[in-house]
Amino acid sequence: MKSQLFGLLLMTGLFVAQGCNSNSATSSQDAVDSAKTVNKEVQPVQKDASDFAVAAANGGMMEVELGKVAEEKGVSQRVKDFGAMMVKDHSAANDNLKSIATSLNITLPDSVSNDARKEIDKLKMKKGKAFDKAYVDMMLDDHKKDIAEFRKCADNCSDSTIKSFASTTLPVLEKHLDSIQAISGVKK
């Protein structure tokens, strides 16, 4: 009886040991595969791509804040509507950029730069038609600069994901410029 029990325990021990070994092999391979994946994800992003992402995030957050101000303080319904479009479109672009930046280990700012804050605060001080004019002028200048920067990145950026973001965002920025030019009466 003791020998049967001993044999049964020995067999059970062998099955357990074999199972552990096969799991160890699988676990070791999983660890190697995981390390390869981590190494791919940790590759540093080129400075041009990182700098563009940070600047685009700052600009996008500024557009959202200014859009909210325009919705509140604008006199013209067209200015208010344009502000609402800025909030909607730039919030979506900002969310997309945050997702991309996370996947590329790029740290984006969580609030606008000090220079952007000064511009926002300066615009908030204006009232009535003076506000509308200042906001429209700012949006004209800002979108011309943004389009140039996004086009430059779309054509030359070293990171394909950031390059794609710039390419897909460019038509939205061009639509914004067309809209603000129509509001201002400025021809292309």
N, C-alpha and C positions, 0 to 999 in steps of 0.2 A: 504494500500500500504506500509506504514511504517512497519507494523508488518510482511509483507511478506519479505521485504528487510532485516529486522532484523533477521528473521528466516533463510534466505539464508546465511547471514553473520555468524550467529551462527553455522550453519551446516558446512560451509567452514572452520571456525575456529576449529571445532571439528576434521574434516578430517586432517587438517594440524597438529594439536596437536597429533593426533593418529599416523600420519606418522612420526613425530619427535620422539615420544616415541619408535616406533619400530626400527627406525634408531639408537636411543641411545642404545637400547638393543643390536643391532647388533654391533654397534661401541664398546660397552663395551666388548663384547665377542671377537671381533677382537683385542682389546687392550690386553686382557688377553692372547689370543693365541700368539700375537706378543711378549709379554713379556716372555712367555715360550720359544719361539724360540730364543730370544735374550739371555736368561739365558743359554740355551744349547750352544750357540756359544761363550759365554764369559768364559766358563770354562777354567781355566788356563791349559796350556800344561805342562807336567812334564819337569823338568830340563834336563833330558837326551835327550828327543826329541828336545827341543829347542836348546840345545848345539850342537847336531848333525846337525840340520838344518843350524845353523849359520856357522859351520865349513864346511859343504858341499857347502854352497853358496860361501864362501870365496875360497875354492878349485876349484869350478866350474868356478868362474870368473877368477881365475889365469890360469886355463887350456885354457880358451878362449883367454886371452891375449897372453899367451905363444904360442898358436897355430898360432895366427896372426903373431907373430915374426918369427916363424919357416917357415911360408909360404913366408915371405919376405926375410929372411936371410939364409935359408937353402941352402946348396950346392947340396945335394942329392935330387933327385926327390921324393924318398921314404920319406924323412924327411918332405919335403914340403907337400906331400899328407897326411902324418900322422897329420901334423899341421892343415890342412884343415878339417880332420875328427874330431879333437879335437874341433875346432870352431863350427862345425855343431852339433855334439853330445852333447857337454857340454852346448851350447846355448839352445838346446831343454830341457835338464835336468834342467838348471837354470830357464827357463820359467815355467816348471812344478813345481819346488820347490817354486818359488815365489807365484804361485797360491795357493798351499797348505798352505804356511806360512800365506798368507793373510786370508785364511779361519780359521786358527787356532790362529790368532792374535799373530804370531811370527814376530818380527821385524828382518829382514835380513839386513846385511850390503849392502850399495850401491856401495862400491868399495872394492878392495882387502885390506887386512891388511898391516901394515907397513912391517912385516916380508916378506910377499909375494911380496910386491913392491920391496924390496931389492933384492930378488931372481930374479925377472923379470929384474930389471935394471942390475944386474950382468951378466945375460945371454945376454942381449942386447949388452954388450961390446965385446963379442966374435965375431970372424969372421971366415968364411970358414969352413974347416973341424973341427976346434976346436969348433965352434958353434954347428955343427951337433953332435959331440961327447958329449958335455956338455948337449945339449937338450935331446938326447937319454938317457943318464945316469939319468938325472933328471926325465924323464918320466917313466923310469923303477922303480926307487925308489918311486916316487909319486904314481904310480898306485898300487904297492904292498901295500903301506900304506892305500890308499883309499879302496882297496878291503877288507882289514882287518877291517877297520872302518865300511864300509857298511854292511859287513857280520855280525859284532857284533850288529849293529842296527837292521838288518833284523831278527836276532834271538832273541834279547832281549829288543828292544825299547818298552817303555811303551805306546806310542801312535800308534794306528793301522794305521793311515794315513801315518805317517812318516815311520813306519815299512814297509808299502807297497811300498812307494817311494824307500826306500833302496833296497828292494827285486827286484823291477822291473829295477832299475838302475844297479844292480850288474852285470848282463850278458854283459851290454855295457862296463863296466869297465874291465871285464875279456877279452872281445874282444880287447880292447885297449892294455892290457898287452900282449896278444898273438902277436898283430901286432908289438909292439915296441920291443918285444923279437926277432921276426923274423928280424927286421931291424938291431938290434944290434948283432945278431948271438948268443945271450945268450940262453941256453937251460933252460927249465922249471925246 
